[in-house]
Amino acid sequence: MNQKLVDFKNKKKAKNPRFVRQDTHKKKRITVGWRKPRGWDSKQRKRMQREAIVEPGYGSPKELRGVHKSGLEIVTVISLDVLKSVNKKTQGIIVSGKIGMRRKVAIITEAMKQEIKILNIPKPAEYLKRKEEVKEQAKKAKDVTGKKKESKEKKDKESIEDKLSEDEKKKLEKKEIDRLLTKKF
């Protein structure tokens, strides 16, 4: 892409006003995202308010529409197959948010190997490191919770059995055997 055009687009976008939907400040249910005012008595449509309305003059050059601010064409990646067709010099990838973590990590590592620019993850190496740490913590938490439950149940049974007499222990054992025999599998 032409670097002069990219610089021009970035400067123009920085100067553009923030286009806000009418009455977003009045009601929570109205989203901030732009909607064209169409009401018969709409003050914004009649240009009685200071809020800017989207108009042709605010657009970017035609050659740069759909291009990232770095000047690279955007390619959305869902699978590893898409990475094969990406041109490193003129295209950058955006890893889709709809895919799972395992596939996302695989795509990021492959893109780093091929030296493809990832546009929506600024520091991919740190991102992978953080996700690996989270995965390890989840494993540890899962292991710890499983061990705690087993040990706690054993301690409870042992403390109850210590307090009971021999007759009561026999009754408990018999109930346990009956429960196991009548259990549906």
Backbone as ProteinMPNN parsed JSONL, in Angstrom:
{"seq_chain_A": "MNQKLVDFKNKKKAKNPRFVRQDTHKKKRITVGWRKPRGWDSKQRKRMQREAIVEPGYGSPKELRGVHKSGLEIVTVISLDVLKSVNKKTQGIIVSGKIGMRRKVAIITEAMKQEIKILNIPKPAEYLKRKEEVKEQAKKAKDVTGKKKESKEKKDKESIEDKLSEDEKKKLEKKEIDRLLTKKF", "coords_chain_A": {"N_chain_A": [[0.835, -1.195, 0.0], [0.328, 2.299, -0.505], [2.281, 4.397, 1.377], [1.898, 7.11, 1.919], [-0.836, 7.482, 1.509], [-1.817, 5.856, 3.567], [-0.884, 7.213, 5.852], [-2.285, 9.608, 5.485], [-4.93, 8.675, 5.753], [-4.936, 7.807, 8.438], [-4.467, 10.233, 9.822], [-6.742, 11.654, 9.064], [-8.795, 10.061, 10.149], [-8.228, 10.419, 12.84], [-8.93, 13.066, 13.19], [-11.639, 13.047, 12.687], [-14.983, 13.417, 14.023], [-16.572, 11.871, 16.885], [-19.021, 9.718, 16.162], [-22.158, 9.615, 17.44], [-25.087, 7.977, 18.511], [-28.376, 9.377, 18.539], [-29.67, 10.68, 21.58], [-28.362, 8.909, 23.332], [-27.292, 9.527, 25.757], [-29.467, 9.861, 27.352], [-30.982, 7.528, 27.799], [-30.46, 4.234, 29.004], [-30.897, 1.945, 27.48], [-30.441, 2.59, 24.864], [-27.993, 2.136, 22.519], [-24.546, 3.205, 22.031], [-23.502, 3.06, 19.502], [-23.575, 4.125, 16.058], [-26.584, 5.225, 14.52], [-28.61, 6.234, 11.897], [-30.45, 9.237, 12.177], [-33.917, 9.209, 11.836], [-36.333, 10.199, 12.551], [-39.408, 12.109, 12.433], [-39.556, 14.543, 13.833], [-36.941, 14.767, 14.637], [-34.232, 16.291, 16.168], [-31.557, 16.014, 15.654], [-31.518, 15.066, 13.024], [-32.518, 17.286, 11.718], [-30.439, 18.96, 12.016], [-30.205, 20.572, 14.287], [-28.836, 20.067, 16.523], [-25.53, 19.889, 17.948], [-24.164, 17.579, 17.525], [-22.326, 15.468, 15.353], [-23.181, 14.203, 12.122], [-23.014, 11.278, 10.164], [-21.479, 11.67, 7.106], [-20.627, 11.979, 3.566], [-18.07, 13.302, 3.354], [-16.462, 12.514, 5.478], [-15.297, 10.076, 5.01], [-12.72, 7.578, 4.244], [-9.969, 7.267, 1.834], [-10.804, 5.514, -1.236], [-9.109, 3.423, -2.009], [-8.132, 2.522, 0.37], [-10.167, 1.459, 1.901], [-11.324, -0.915, 4.156], [-8.83, -1.653, 4.918], [-6.244, -2.196, 7.269], [-4.996, 0.037, 9.853], [-2.264, -0.073, 9.802], [-1.677, -0.463, 7.198], [-1.881, -2.908, 6.028], [-3.718, -5.487, 4.35], [-6.667, -6.981, 5.648], [-7.093, -10.242, 6.835], [-9.255, -12.612, 7.969], [-8.785, -15.27, 10.159], [-9.734, -18.575, 10.639], [-8.996, -21.187, 10.566], [-6.047, -23.307, 10.255], [-5.568, -23.759, 7.58], [-6.125, -21.438, 6.163], [-3.951, -19.832, 6.631], [-1.99, -20.607, 4.846], [-2.524, -19.364, 2.444], [-1.978, -16.701, 2.853], [-0.412, -13.637, 2.091], [2.603, -12.484, 3.136], [3.724, -9.921, 2.886], [1.763, -8.047, 2.068], [-0.54, -8.608, 3.486], [-2.208, -8.952, 6.635], [-3.141, -10.868, 9.531], [-6.188, -11.51, 11.317], [-7.073, -13.134, 14.149], [-9.841, -15.096, 14.585], [-12.48, -14.502, 16.911], [-14.319, -16.401, 17.436], [-13.381, -18.933, 17.622], [-12.031, -21.73, 19.519], [-9.741, -21.902, 22.376], [-7.621, -23.733, 22.054], [-7.321, -24.099, 19.268], [-6.855, -21.464, 18.578], [-4.394, -20.921, 19.807], [-2.785, -22.685, 18.344], [-2.954, -21.527, 15.783], [-1.768, -19.035, 16.226], [0.874, -19.738, 16.97], [1.735, -20.964, 14.589], [1.536, -18.798, 12.812], [3.467, -17.141, 13.897], [5.743, -18.661, 13.374], [5.775, -18.559, 10.56], [6.185, -15.899, 10.285], [4.095, -14.022, 10.005], [2.155, -11.103, 10.255], [0.193, -10.456, 13.081], [-2.726, -8.851, 13.619], [-4.677, -8.316, 15.606], [-3.604, -9.115, 18.005], [-1.282, -7.731, 19.897], [1.228, -8.511, 21.117], [2.146, -11.467, 20.505], [3.78, -13.551, 21.573], [3.897, -13.09, 24.341], [1.179, -13.32, 24.863], [0.689, -16.054, 24.311], [2.252, -17.161, 26.341], [0.91, -16.258, 28.654], [-1.556, -17.584, 28.352], [-0.718, -20.225, 28.559], [0.119, -20.284, 31.222], [-2.331, -19.839, 32.507], [-3.647, -22.164, 31.785], [-2.091, -24.105, 33.111], [-2.563, -23.339, 35.788], [-5.273, -23.876, 35.973], [-5.23, -26.652, 35.723], [-3.827, -27.344, 38.061], [-5.6, -26.39, 40.025], [-7.765, -28.026, 39.551], [-6.683, -30.545, 40.182], [-6.071, -30.162, 42.908], [-8.603, -29.638, 44.068], [-9.896, -32.063, 43.633], [-8.344, -33.863, 45.206], [-8.675, -32.786, 47.77], [-11.411, -33.183, 48.285], [-11.607, -36.001, 48.384], [-9.896, -36.653, 50.556], [-11.155, -35.267, 52.638], [-13.642, -36.547, 52.813], [-12.804, -39.099, 53.619], [-11.673, -38.524, 56.14], [-13.95, -37.64, 57.531], [-15.503, -40.011, 57.595], [-13.805, -41.679, 59.062], [-13.665, -40.341, 61.554], [-16.314, -40.535, 62.415], [-16.626, -43.304, 62.576], [-14.825, -43.944, 64.606], [-16.095, -43.024, 66.9], [-18.294, -44.674, 67.192], [-19.815, -47.684, 68.51], [-19.079, -51.286, 68.436], [-21.352, -52.757, 67.579], [-22.856, -50.778, 66.287], [-21.086, -50.149, 64.235], [-21.151, -52.512, 62.754], [-23.806, -52.405, 61.878], [-23.686, -50.13, 60.238], [-21.903, -51.0, 58.266], [-23.417, -53.067, 57.168], [-25.571, -51.563, 56.142], [-24.194, -50.114, 54.228], [-23.359, -52.139, 52.481], [-25.873, -53.081, 51.634], [-26.783, -50.794, 50.363], [-24.962, -50.604, 48.233], [-25.572, -52.976, 46.874], [-28.191, -52.585, 46.05], [-27.979, -50.47, 44.407], [-28.478, -48.821, 41.314], [-27.008, -49.327, 38.177]], "CA_chain_A": [[0.0, 0.0, 0.0], [1.029, 3.571, -0.549], [2.443, 4.867, 2.764], [1.334, 8.456, 2.034], [-2.279, 7.318, 1.675], [-2.058, 5.294, 4.907], [-0.703, 8.321, 6.8], [-3.404, 10.527, 5.294], [-6.126, 8.06, 6.325], [-4.822, 7.81, 9.897], [-4.656, 11.611, 10.289], [-8.145, 12.017, 8.841], [-9.594, 9.335, 11.13], [-7.99, 11.032, 14.151], [-9.654, 14.343, 13.233], [-13.087, 12.837, 12.582], [-15.697, 13.413, 15.304], [-17.112, 10.585, 17.346], [-20.428, 9.695, 15.755], [-22.928, 9.031, 18.528], [-26.511, 7.874, 18.237], [-29.176, 10.392, 19.214], [-30.249, 10.413, 22.907], [-27.702, 7.832, 24.081], [-27.036, 10.01, 27.108], [-30.725, 9.932, 28.094], [-31.537, 6.219, 28.139], [-29.464, 3.163, 29.014], [-31.173, 0.914, 26.483], [-29.988, 3.045, 23.552], [-26.554, 1.903, 22.403], [-23.773, 4.346, 21.569], [-23.207, 2.877, 18.082], [-24.261, 5.055, 15.167], [-27.792, 4.947, 13.751], [-29.031, 7.462, 11.226], [-31.707, 9.753, 12.731], [-34.962, 9.183, 10.818], [-37.594, 10.671, 13.107], [-40.038, 13.281, 11.823], [-39.186, 15.729, 14.593], [-35.603, 14.565, 15.173], [-33.399, 17.497, 16.174], [-30.274, 15.689, 15.038], [-31.739, 14.985, 11.578], [-32.716, 18.657, 11.238], [-29.163, 19.643, 12.286], [-30.372, 21.545, 15.359], [-27.893, 19.704, 17.576], [-24.136, 20.016, 17.542], [-23.602, 16.26, 17.248], [-22.035, 15.261, 13.936], [-23.902, 13.158, 11.411], [-22.158, 10.628, 9.179], [-21.656, 12.243, 5.777], [-19.583, 11.526, 2.642], [-16.756, 13.928, 3.524], [-15.696, 11.918, 6.567], [-14.772, 8.761, 4.611], [-11.309, 7.42, 3.903], [-9.794, 7.033, 0.399], [-11.38, 4.259, -1.71], [-8.087, 2.377, -2.064], [-7.801, 2.07, 1.725], [-11.315, 0.969, 2.653], [-11.136, -2.307, 4.545], [-7.404, -1.867, 5.172], [-5.853, -1.899, 8.645], [-4.275, 1.308, 9.954], [-0.854, -0.31, 9.5], [-1.55, -0.509, 5.754], [-2.006, -4.292, 5.574], [-5.07, -5.987, 4.118], [-7.096, -7.822, 6.761], [-7.571, -11.588, 6.525], [-9.738, -13.261, 9.179], [-8.336, -16.658, 10.154], [-10.504, -19.492, 11.471], [-8.279, -22.463, 10.603], [-4.664, -23.262, 9.796], [-5.542, -23.801, 6.118], [-6.17, -20.071, 5.638], [-2.616, -19.244, 6.767], [-1.182, -20.966, 3.673], [-2.802, -18.448, 1.332], [-1.732, -15.318, 3.265], [0.793, -12.993, 1.58], [3.228, -11.848, 4.302], [4.076, -8.521, 2.652], [0.62, -7.14, 1.894], [-1.696, -8.994, 4.289], [-2.062, -9.287, 8.04], [-4.27, -11.717, 9.935], [-6.922, -11.309, 12.557], [-7.518, -14.433, 14.632], [-11.266, -14.983, 14.887], [-12.854, -14.668, 18.307], [-15.315, -17.462, 17.542], [-12.746, -20.244, 17.746], [-11.608, -22.076, 20.863], [-8.393, -21.52, 22.765], [-6.634, -24.674, 21.526], [-7.091, -23.782, 17.861], [-6.296, -20.119, 18.528], [-2.97, -21.045, 20.139], [-2.133, -23.331, 17.198], [-2.873, -20.551, 14.693], [-0.8, -18.001, 16.594], [2.226, -20.3, 16.892], [2.05, -21.166, 13.171], [1.74, -17.466, 12.224], [4.767, -16.659, 14.366], [6.763, -19.406, 12.627], [5.788, -18.055, 9.187], [6.432, -14.457, 10.396], [2.926, -13.28, 9.525], [1.749, -10.085, 11.221], [-1.116, -10.662, 13.705], [-3.187, -7.481, 13.841], [-5.503, -8.118, 16.802], [-2.857, -9.501, 19.206], [-0.066, -6.941, 19.742], [2.423, -9.258, 21.504], [1.68, -12.859, 20.505], [4.593, -14.42, 22.434], [3.405, -12.893, 25.717], [-0.182, -13.851, 24.89], [0.807, -17.512, 24.428], [2.802, -17.451, 27.664], [-0.17, -16.062, 29.621], [-2.545, -18.651, 28.189], [-0.109, -21.449, 29.086], [0.068, -20.165, 32.681], [-3.731, -20.024, 32.903], [-3.941, -23.586, 31.602], [-1.434, -24.823, 34.212], [-3.276, -23.021, 37.025], [-6.544, -24.6, 35.94], [-4.917, -28.05, 36.014], [-3.495, -27.441, 39.488], [-6.831, -26.191, 40.795], [-8.575, -29.232, 39.372], [-6.044, -31.607, 40.968], [-6.19, -29.853, 44.338], [-9.99, -29.803, 44.51], [-10.186, -33.497, 43.649], [-7.662, -34.466, 46.359], [-9.286, -32.293, 49.005], [-12.702, -33.836, 48.492], [-11.388, -37.387, 48.789], [-9.316, -36.703, 51.897], [-12.145, -34.778, 53.592], [-14.626, -37.602, 52.996], [-12.178, -40.159, 54.407], [-11.546, -38.053, 57.526], [-15.287, -37.635, 58.123], [-15.9, -41.393, 57.868], [-12.96, -42.203, 60.137], [-14.047, -39.725, 62.826], [-17.615, -41.093, 62.794], [-16.419, -44.708, 62.933], [-14.12, -44.007, 65.894], [-17.028, -42.736, 67.981], [-19.336, -45.693, 67.267], [-19.499, -48.983, 69.133], [-18.928, -52.37, 67.462], [-22.669, -53.072, 67.014], [-23.223, -49.715, 65.354], [-20.196, -50.287, 63.074], [-21.673, -53.612, 61.949], [-25.017, -51.92, 61.234], [-23.267, -49.224, 59.164], [-21.331, -51.821, 57.194], [-24.532, -53.765, 56.528], [-26.291, -50.56, 55.348], [-23.344, -49.783, 53.074], [-23.44, -53.282, 51.568], [-27.225, -53.064, 51.066], [-26.837, -49.64, 49.445], [-24.206, -50.962, 47.034], [-26.245, -54.031, 46.151], [-29.445, -52.081, 45.472], [-27.654, -49.32, 43.536], [-28.681, -49.034, 39.888], [-25.835, -48.948, 37.406]], "C_chain_A": [[0.878, 1.257, 0.0], [1.067, 4.17, 0.863], [1.843, 6.262, 2.962], [-0.18, 8.385, 2.252], [-2.621, 6.801, 3.064], [-1.926, 6.385, 5.963], [-1.859, 9.308, 6.722], [-4.671, 9.987, 5.949], [-6.083, 8.123, 7.849], [-5.015, 9.21, 10.479], [-6.12, 12.021, 10.188], [-9.053, 11.34, 9.873], [-9.429, 9.939, 12.528], [-8.773, 12.336, 14.3], [-11.172, 14.162, 13.243], [-13.758, 12.876, 13.95], [-16.164, 12.01, 15.66], [-18.604, 10.6, 17.042], [-21.234, 8.914, 16.785], [-24.399, 9.032, 18.156], [-27.282, 8.895, 19.078], [-29.735, 9.864, 20.537], [-29.604, 9.239, 23.652], [-27.451, 8.249, 25.523], [-28.309, 10.016, 27.964], [-31.213, 8.578, 28.596], [-30.474, 5.14, 28.023], [-29.66, 2.185, 27.863], [-30.716, 1.305, 25.079], [-28.471, 2.915, 23.491], [-25.857, 3.127, 21.821], [-23.53, 4.273, 20.064], [-24.102, 3.708, 17.183], [-25.496, 4.452, 14.52], [-28.226, 6.274, 13.128], [-30.348, 7.947, 11.828], [-32.765, 9.856, 11.642], [-36.294, 9.762, 11.311], [-38.088, 11.953, 12.469], [-39.592, 14.571, 12.506], [-37.767, 15.648, 15.158], [-34.745, 15.822, 15.04], [-32.061, 17.228, 15.481], [-30.412, 15.618, 13.512], [-31.869, 16.382, 10.968], [-31.485, 19.529, 11.455], [-29.327, 20.768, 13.313], [-29.422, 21.255, 16.522], [-26.477, 19.807, 17.041], [-23.511, 18.676, 17.172], [-23.458, 16.042, 15.746], [-22.855, 14.102, 13.387], [-22.956, 12.577, 10.359], [-22.495, 11.159, 7.795], [-20.493, 11.823, 4.882], [-18.194, 12.096, 2.897], [-15.874, 13.293, 4.579], [-15.0, 10.608, 6.175], [-13.283, 8.772, 4.321], [-11.178, 7.163, 2.401], [-10.275, 5.637, -0.021], [-10.368, 3.123, -1.679], [-7.819, 1.771, -0.69], [-9.005, 1.592, 2.523], [-11.14, -0.513, 2.918], [-9.682, -2.656, 4.788], [-7.105, -1.454, 6.603], [-5.053, -0.608, 8.687], [-2.769, 1.158, 9.732], [-0.609, -0.383, 7.994], [-1.668, -1.911, 5.181], [-3.474, -4.645, 5.351], [-5.411, -6.974, 5.232], [-7.608, -9.153, 6.237], [-7.985, -12.228, 7.843], [-9.423, -14.752, 9.104], [-9.17, -17.473, 11.136], [-9.784, -20.824, 11.595], [-6.867, -22.281, 10.059], [-4.56, -23.254, 8.271], [-5.489, -22.397, 5.512], [-4.784, -19.427, 5.668], [-1.747, -19.512, 5.54], [-1.348, -19.962, 2.541], [-2.505, -16.984, 1.653], [-0.399, -14.829, 2.689], [1.398, -12.172, 2.721], [3.44, -10.346, 4.116], [2.867, -7.595, 2.643], [-0.565, -7.453, 2.79], [-1.298, -9.273, 5.733], [-3.28, -10.083, 8.466], [-4.913, -11.202, 11.205], [-7.444, -12.682, 12.949], [-8.95, -14.278, 15.111], [-11.525, -15.222, 16.375], [-13.827, -15.807, 18.52], [-14.702, -18.84, 17.723], [-12.282, -20.471, 19.172], [-10.147, -21.773, 21.104], [-7.344, -22.443, 22.14], [-6.293, -24.335, 20.072], [-6.451, -22.404, 17.711], [-4.797, -20.148, 18.801], [-2.206, -21.671, 18.981], [-1.947, -22.342, 16.042], [-1.813, -19.503, 14.996], [0.63, -18.527, 16.484], [2.645, -20.494, 15.43], [2.318, -19.825, 12.484], [3.084, -16.883, 12.655], [5.901, -17.374, 13.635], [6.911, -18.865, 11.21], [6.057, -16.554, 9.117], [5.329, -13.63, 9.735], [2.485, -12.33, 10.625], [0.342, -10.388, 11.739], [-1.604, -9.299, 14.167], [-3.965, -7.289, 15.131], [-4.835, -8.603, 18.086], [-1.498, -8.814, 19.114], [1.229, -7.698, 20.063], [2.07, -10.737, 21.609], [2.477, -13.784, 21.424], [4.131, -14.321, 23.888], [2.006, -13.472, 25.881], [-0.159, -15.365, 25.08], [1.3, -17.912, 25.807], [1.71, -17.329, 28.735], [-1.19, -17.187, 29.55], [-2.019, -19.982, 28.717], [-0.148, -21.45, 30.618], [-1.356, -20.408, 33.193], [-4.11, -21.498, 32.825], [-3.331, -24.414, 32.743], [-2.155, -24.574, 35.54], [-4.596, -23.774, 37.094], [-6.313, -26.083, 36.257], [-4.633, -28.251, 37.496], [-4.746, -27.326, 40.352], [-7.714, -27.433, 40.712], [-8.013, -30.382, 40.203], [-6.248, -31.393, 42.462], [-7.615, -30.084, 44.821], [-10.367, -31.272, 44.57], [-9.577, -34.182, 44.855], [-8.322, -34.047, 47.665], [-10.592, -33.004, 49.297], [-12.521, -35.258, 49.003], [-10.88, -37.466, 50.228], [-10.332, -36.266, 52.95], [-13.195, -35.858, 53.878], [-14.062, -38.738, 53.85], [-12.076, -39.764, 55.874], [-12.896, -38.078, 58.232], [-15.73, -39.051, 58.495], [-15.116, -41.965, 59.036], [-13.375, -41.635, 61.492], [-15.391, -40.273, 63.325], [-17.441, -42.531, 63.279], [-15.71, -44.855, 64.282], [-15.086, -43.835, 67.064], [-18.075, -43.836, 68.184], [-18.851, -46.97, 67.961], [-19.441, -50.05, 68.05], [-20.262, -52.734, 66.807], [-23.082, -52.037, 65.966], [-22.362, -49.77, 64.094], [-20.699, -51.384, 62.151], [-22.929, -53.174, 61.187], [-24.673, -51.005, 60.045], [-22.704, -49.995, 57.973], [-22.436, -52.538, 56.415], [-25.332, -52.8, 55.637], [-25.507, -50.21, 54.076], [-23.398, -50.888, 52.019], [-24.805, -53.305, 50.876], [-27.357, -51.926, 50.019], [-26.11, -49.966, 48.141], [-24.92, -52.018, 46.198], [-27.51, -53.542, 45.44], [-29.214, -50.904, 44.504], [-27.841, -49.694, 42.064], [-27.482, -48.524, 39.122], [-26.195, -48.581, 36.001]], "O_chain_A": [[2.021, 1.241, 0.456], [0.024, 4.42, 1.468], [1.337, 6.571, 4.041], [-0.737, 9.122, 3.066], [-3.594, 7.245, 3.674], [-2.755, 6.478, 6.867], [-2.354, 9.787, 7.743], [-5.399, 10.724, 6.613], [-7.084, 8.456, 8.483], [-5.657, 9.361, 11.519], [-6.67, 12.646, 11.095], [-9.968, 11.967, 10.407], [-10.38, 9.967, 13.309], [-9.224, 12.674, 15.394], [-11.902, 15.016, 13.746], [-13.177, 12.422, 14.936], [-16.147, 11.096, 14.835], [-19.354, 11.4, 17.601], [-21.026, 7.717, 16.98], [-24.895, 9.985, 17.553], [-26.877, 9.229, 20.192], [-30.215, 8.733, 20.604], [-30.241, 8.637, 24.517], [-27.404, 7.401, 26.414], [-28.226, 10.164, 29.184], [-31.788, 8.482, 29.68], [-29.687, 5.124, 27.077], [-28.686, 1.653, 27.33], [-30.614, 0.449, 24.2], [-27.752, 3.502, 24.3], [-26.491, 3.979, 21.199], [-23.369, 5.306, 19.415], [-25.26, 3.963, 17.514], [-25.47, 3.321, 14.034], [-28.2, 7.313, 13.787], [-31.278, 7.155, 11.978], [-32.542, 10.518, 10.628], [-37.269, 9.805, 10.561], [-37.297, 12.783, 12.02], [-39.287, 15.564, 11.845], [-37.432, 16.397, 16.075], [-34.556, 16.347, 13.943], [-31.508, 18.1, 14.811], [-29.519, 16.061, 12.789], [-31.399, 16.635, 9.859], [-31.494, 20.711, 11.113], [-28.66, 21.798, 13.217], [-29.228, 22.098, 17.398], [-26.256, 19.812, 15.83], [-22.439, 18.641, 16.568], [-24.348, 16.384, 14.968], [-23.178, 13.152, 14.1], [-22.187, 13.311, 9.738], [-23.646, 11.107, 7.361], [-19.472, 11.357, 5.386], [-17.21, 11.395, 2.662], [-14.662, 13.508, 4.581], [-14.191, 10.091, 6.946], [-12.667, 9.827, 4.173], [-12.179, 6.866, 1.749], [-10.166, 4.686, 0.753], [-10.719, 1.987, -1.36], [-7.338, 0.643, -0.589], [-8.876, 1.341, 3.721], [-10.84, -1.281, 2.004], [-9.333, -3.834, 4.857], [-7.656, -0.469, 7.095], [-4.489, -0.196, 7.674], [-2.074, 2.148, 9.501], [0.541, -0.366, 7.556], [-1.565, -2.088, 3.968], [-4.357, -4.169, 6.064], [-4.545, -7.713, 5.702], [-8.436, -9.205, 5.328], [-7.158, -12.375, 8.744], [-9.747, -15.416, 8.12], [-9.3, -17.115, 12.307], [-9.931, -21.52, 12.599], [-6.534, -21.246, 9.482], [-3.56, -22.785, 7.728], [-4.875, -22.195, 4.465], [-4.474, -18.578, 4.832], [-0.858, -18.718, 5.23], [-0.418, -19.736, 1.767], [-2.75, -16.111, 0.821], [0.616, -15.518, 2.785], [0.752, -11.25, 3.219], [3.346, -9.583, 5.078], [2.938, -6.478, 3.155], [-1.506, -6.663, 2.86], [-0.203, -9.762, 6.013], [-4.335, -9.991, 7.839], [-4.281, -10.556, 12.04], [-8.167, -13.322, 12.185], [-9.239, -13.423, 15.948], [-10.864, -16.045, 17.008], [-14.135, -16.152, 19.66], [-15.42, -19.813, 17.951], [-12.152, -19.524, 19.948], [-9.403, -21.435, 20.183], [-6.28, -21.973, 21.737], [-5.122, -24.291, 19.696], [-5.613, -22.193, 16.835], [-4.021, -19.483, 18.114], [-1.097, -21.239, 18.666], [-0.898, -22.327, 15.399], [-1.043, -19.125, 14.113], [1.504, -17.836, 15.96], [3.79, -20.217, 15.076], [3.229, -19.725, 11.662], [3.758, -16.213, 11.872], [6.914, -16.754, 13.311], [8.026, -18.724, 10.709], [6.149, -15.99, 8.026], [5.596, -12.673, 9.007], [2.444, -12.708, 11.796], [-0.59, -10.559, 10.953], [-0.972, -8.661, 15.009], [-3.923, -6.203, 15.709], [-5.436, -8.514, 19.156], [-0.641, -9.25, 18.344], [2.223, -7.542, 19.354], [1.729, -11.212, 22.692], [1.908, -14.712, 21.998], [3.992, -15.331, 24.578], [1.687, -14.049, 26.921], [-0.895, -15.901, 25.908], [0.822, -18.89, 26.38], [1.597, -18.184, 29.613], [-1.637, -17.687, 30.583], [-2.783, -20.779, 29.261], [-0.412, -22.48, 31.238], [-1.555, -21.099, 34.192], [-4.811, -22.015, 33.695], [-3.978, -25.316, 33.274], [-2.336, -25.502, 36.329], [-4.988, -24.254, 38.157], [-7.105, -26.698, 36.971], [-5.125, -29.196, 38.113], [-4.921, -28.087, 41.304], [-8.332, -27.832, 41.698], [-8.765, -31.11, 40.851], [-6.56, -32.332, 43.194], [-7.814, -30.672, 45.884], [-11.091, -31.685, 45.476], [-10.236, -35.016, 45.476], [-8.504, -34.868, 48.564], [-10.85, -33.386, 50.438], [-13.198, -35.676, 49.942], [-11.382, -38.26, 51.024], [-10.367, -36.833, 54.042], [-13.59, -36.064, 55.026], [-14.762, -39.279, 54.707], [-12.36, -40.574, 56.756], [-12.988, -38.485, 59.39], [-16.268, -39.27, 59.58], [-15.673, -42.647, 59.896], [-13.431, -42.371, 62.477], [-15.578, -40.453, 64.529], [-18.04, -42.929, 64.278], [-15.979, -45.804, 65.019], [-14.898, -44.45, 68.113], [-18.68, -43.914, 69.254], [-17.66, -47.281, 67.991], [-19.718, -49.77, 66.884], [-20.303, -52.993, 65.604], [-23.59, -52.382, 64.899], [-22.846, -49.473, 63.002], [-20.686, -51.234, 60.929], [-23.107, -53.514, 60.017], [-25.291, -51.095, 58.984], [-22.995, -49.677, 56.82], [-22.407, -52.612, 55.187], [-25.724, -53.155, 54.525], [-26.081, -50.034, 53.001], [-23.474, -50.614, 50.821], [-24.883, -53.524, 49.668], [-27.956, -52.095, 48.957], [-26.598, -49.634, 47.061], [-24.884, -51.972, 44.969], [-27.854, -54.029, 44.363], [-30.15, -50.417, 43.869], [-27.409, -50.761, 41.629], [-26.992, -47.424, 39.379], [-25.319, -48.234, 35.209]]}, "name": "protein", "num_of_chains": 1, "seq": "MNQKLVDFKNKKKAKNPRFVRQDTHKKKRITVGWRKPRGWDSKQRKRMQREAIVEPGYGSPKELRGVHKSGLEIVTVISLDVLKSVNKKTQGIIVSGKIGMRRKVAIITEAMKQEIKILNIPKPAEYLKRKEEVKEQAKKAKDVTGKKKESKEKKDKESIEDKLSEDEKKKLEKKEIDRLLTKKF"}
